[in-house]
Amino acid sequence: MEKKEGILLESGTGEVEILHFTVADVHYAINVVKVKELLQIENVSKIPNAHPAISGISLIRGEMISIVDLTYVLEGRKSEKVQNGMTLVCEFNKIKVGFAIDQVLGIHRIGWNQIFKPDDLTANSLVIGNINLNEQIIMLLDFEKIVMDINPTTGINADRIKDVVVKDRSHIKVALADDSPMIRKVLLDTLTKSGFTKLKFFDDGMQAYDYLMMLVDKKGERFTEDVDLLITDIEMPQLDGHALTRRIKEHKILKTLPVIIFSSLITSDLMHKGDAVGADAQMSKPEIENLVRLIDKILNI
């Protein structure tokens, strides 16, 4: 497997390492930080009445891991290569899951500004970004959505917001950056139910940063008249959440703005990345029921 020299260890550089692979001769990618292992799975045990995308379970490092057939997910047909084929063992949203693929082609370091959002015609697909690498189109897959489509309880869902504390929070102004329409909708529903009314959403980190810079240019230190707190995802085309947070915390005026990183990538192994760029708090996306409590704590309300 070809790999560019060096490992991306520093946070907030505006770069990402992608693992480039194929399924049914189509080129796809995943953020390397989600991949725990790349294995050849020899033993996959079928599960009765399982979702058709689940090939079965396998014992990996002492853990029972579900194996998702990406050929079925992406092509609508079962793969004949799951047993003894290549599997990406991934961790996000505090779960581990295996994804059966065909072939790994390499690892590439690119800038988030080289990842382009799908157009409106494909916005609801499983692709969250398109990459032009040496005139080869590689599609960055939404693995969280793949898993949630199979089992909605693994991610953010409406059931999680039943117990949020409701009170008047209409004076709090919150900016939110997330490239997922579904996540933005759940955030809107959750915060509105909790009493927030002043919410401003952005599709990616660059939009959020441009907005904040516009406020600084117009109002200087009085930018807080328009925003009290930023909630940001990590994985976003154009400017990722770590780079966005670093820019804010290194800015002589914006550095006072509290930033919550709200991402499926918040794990014990990756918390240090948010700490390194100065995030005020970090939370895993499934825990949306605790987000309001965290905002109250940071803003002392």
ZIHUGI-V439849 format. One record per residue. N is the residue number from 1. RES is the residue in three letters. SS is DSSP state (H for helix, E for strand, L for the rest). D_LAST is the distance of its C-alpha to the last C-alpha in whole Angstrom. Layout:
BEGIN
<<N/RES/SS/D_LAST> <N/RES/SS/D_LAST>>
END
This chain:
BEGIN
<<1/MET/L/52> <2/GLU/E/51> <3/LYS/E/48> <4/LYS/L/48> <5/GLU/L/48> <6/GLY/L/45> <7/ILE/L/41> <8/LEU/L/38> <9/LEU/L/36> <10/GLU/L/34> <11/SER/L/31> <12/GLY/L/30> <13/THR/L/33> <14/GLY/L/33> <15/GLU/E/36> <16/VAL/E/36> <17/GLU/E/39> <18/ILE/E/40> <19/LEU/E/43> <20/HIS/E/45> <21/PHE/E/47> <22/THR/E/49> <23/VAL/E/49> <24/ALA/L/52> <25/ASP/L/53> <26/VAL/E/50> <27/HIS/E/48> <28/TYR/E/44> <29/ALA/E/42> <30/ILE/E/39> <31/ASN/E/36> <32/VAL/H/38> <33/VAL/H/35> <34/LYS/H/35> <35/VAL/E/38> <36/LYS/E/39> <37/GLU/E/43> <38/LEU/E/46> <39/LEU/E/48> <40/GLN/E/51> <41/ILE/L/51> <42/GLU/L/54> <43/ASN/L/53> <44/VAL/L/51> <45/SER/E/51> <46/LYS/L/51> <47/ILE/L/48> <48/PRO/L/49> <49/ASN/L/48> <50/ALA/L/45> <51/HIS/L/44> <52/PRO/L/47> <53/ALA/L/45> <54/ILE/E/45> <55/SER/E/48> <56/GLY/E/47> <57/ILE/E/46> <58/SER/E/47> <59/LEU/E/47> <60/ILE/E/45> <61/ARG/L/45> <62/GLY/L/45> <63/GLU/E/42> <64/MET/E/43> <65/ILE/E/42> <66/SER/E/42> <67/ILE/E/44> <68/VAL/E/43> <69/ASP/E/46> <70/LEU/H/45> <71/THR/H/49> <72/TYR/H/48> <73/VAL/H/44> <74/LEU/H/46> <75/GLU/H/49> <76/GLY/L/49> <77/ARG/L/52> <78/LYS/L/52> <79/SER/L/53> <80/GLU/L/56> <81/LYS/L/55> <82/VAL/L/52> <83/GLN/L/54> <84/ASN/L/55> <85/GLY/L/53> <86/MET/E/50> <87/THR/E/46> <88/LEU/E/43> <89/VAL/E/41> <90/CYS/E/37> <91/GLU/E/34> <92/PHE/E/31> <93/ASN/L/28> <94/LYS/L/29> <95/ILE/E/32> <96/LYS/E/36> <97/VAL/E/38> <98/GLY/E/42> <99/PHE/E/43> <100/ALA/E/47> <101/ILE/E/48> <102/ASP/L/51> <103/GLN/E/51> <104/VAL/E/49> <105/LEU/E/50> <106/GLY/E/48> <107/ILE/E/45> <108/HIS/E/44> <109/ARG/E/42> <110/ILE/E/40> <111/GLY/E/38> <112/TRP/H/35> <113/ASN/H/36> <114/GLN/H/40> <115/ILE/E/38> <116/PHE/E/38> <117/LYS/L/36> <118/PRO/L/38> <119/ASP/L/40> <120/ASP/H/39> <121/LEU/H/42> <122/THR/H/40> <123/ALA/L/37> <124/ASN/L/37> <125/SER/L/39> <126/LEU/L/38> <127/VAL/E/38> <128/ILE/E/35> <129/GLY/E/37> <130/ASN/E/41> <131/ILE/E/42> <132/ASN/E/46> <133/LEU/E/47> <134/ASN/L/51> <135/GLU/L/51> <136/GLN/E/50> <137/ILE/E/47> <138/ILE/E/45> <139/MET/E/42> <140/LEU/E/39> <141/LEU/E/38> <142/ASP/L/35> <143/PHE/H/35> <144/GLU/H/32> <145/LYS/H/33> <146/ILE/H/37> <147/VAL/H/35> <148/MET/H/33> <149/ASP/H/36> <150/ILE/H/38> <151/ASN/L/35> <152/PRO/H/32> <153/THR/H/30> <154/THR/H/30> <155/GLY/L/28> <156/ILE/L/25> <157/ASN/L/26> <158/ALA/H/24> <159/ASP/H/25> <160/ARG/H/22> <161/ILE/H/19> <162/LYS/L/20> <163/ASP/L/18> <164/VAL/L/15> <165/VAL/L/12> <166/VAL/L/12> <167/LYS/L/10> <168/ASP/L/10> <169/ARG/L/8> <170/SER/L/11> <171/HIS/L/10> <172/ILE/L/9> <173/LYS/E/13> <174/VAL/E/14> <175/ALA/E/17> <176/LEU/E/19> <177/ALA/E/22> <178/ASP/L/24> <179/ASP/L/28> <180/SER/L/28> <181/PRO/H/28> <182/MET/H/28> <183/ILE/H/24> <184/ARG/H/23> <185/LYS/H/24> <186/VAL/H/22> <187/LEU/H/19> <188/LEU/H/19> <189/ASP/H/20> <190/THR/H/17> <191/LEU/H/14> <192/THR/H/16> <193/LYS/H/16> <194/SER/L/13> <195/GLY/L/12> <196/PHE/L/12> <197/THR/L/15> <198/LYS/E/15> <199/LEU/E/17> <200/LYS/E/20> <201/PHE/E/22> <202/PHE/E/24> <203/ASP/L/27> <204/ASP/L/28> <205/GLY/H/26> <206/MET/H/29> <207/GLN/H/28> <208/ALA/H/24> <209/TYR/H/25> <210/ASP/H/28> <211/TYR/H/25> <212/LEU/H/23> <213/MET/H/26> <214/MET/H/27> <215/LEU/H/24> <216/VAL/H/25> <217/ASP/H/28> <218/LYS/H/27> <219/LYS/H/25> <220/GLY/H/25> <221/GLU/H/22> <222/ARG/H/20> <223/PHE/H/20> <224/THR/H/16> <225/GLU/H/17> <226/ASP/L/17> <227/VAL/L/15> <228/ASP/L/12> <229/LEU/E/13> <230/LEU/E/16> <231/ILE/E/17> <232/THR/E/20> <233/ASP/L/23> <234/ILE/L/26> <235/GLU/L/29> <236/MET/L/30> <237/PRO/L/33> <238/GLN/L/33> <239/LEU/L/30> <240/ASP/L/29> <241/GLY/H/25> <242/HIS/H/26> <243/ALA/H/28> <244/LEU/H/25> <245/THR/H/23> <246/ARG/H/26> <247/ARG/H/26> <248/ILE/H/23> <249/LYS/H/23> <250/GLU/H/26> <251/HIS/L/26> <252/LYS/L/26> <253/ILE/L/23> <254/LEU/H/21> <255/LYS/H/21> <256/THR/H/17> <257/LEU/L/16> <258/PRO/E/14> <259/VAL/E/16> <260/ILE/E/16> <261/ILE/E/19> <262/PHE/E/20> <263/SER/E/23> <264/SER/L/26> <265/LEU/L/28> <266/ILE/L/25> <267/THR/L/27> <268/SER/L/28> <269/ASP/L/31> <270/LEU/L/29> <271/MET/H/26> <272/HIS/H/27> <273/LYS/H/28> <274/GLY/H/24> <275/ASP/H/24> <276/ALA/H/27> <277/VAL/L/25> <278/GLY/L/22> <279/ALA/L/19> <280/ASP/L/16> <281/ALA/E/16> <282/GLN/E/19> <283/MET/E/19> <284/SER/E/22> <285/LYS/H/22> <286/PRO/H/23> <287/GLU/H/20> <288/ILE/H/18> <289/GLU/H/17> <290/ASN/H/15> <291/LEU/H/13> <292/VAL/H/10> <293/ARG/H/10> <294/LEU/H/10> <295/ILE/H/8> <296/ASP/H/5> <297/LYS/H/7> <298/ILE/H/8> <299/LEU/H/6> <300/ASN/L/4> <301/ILE/L/0>>
END
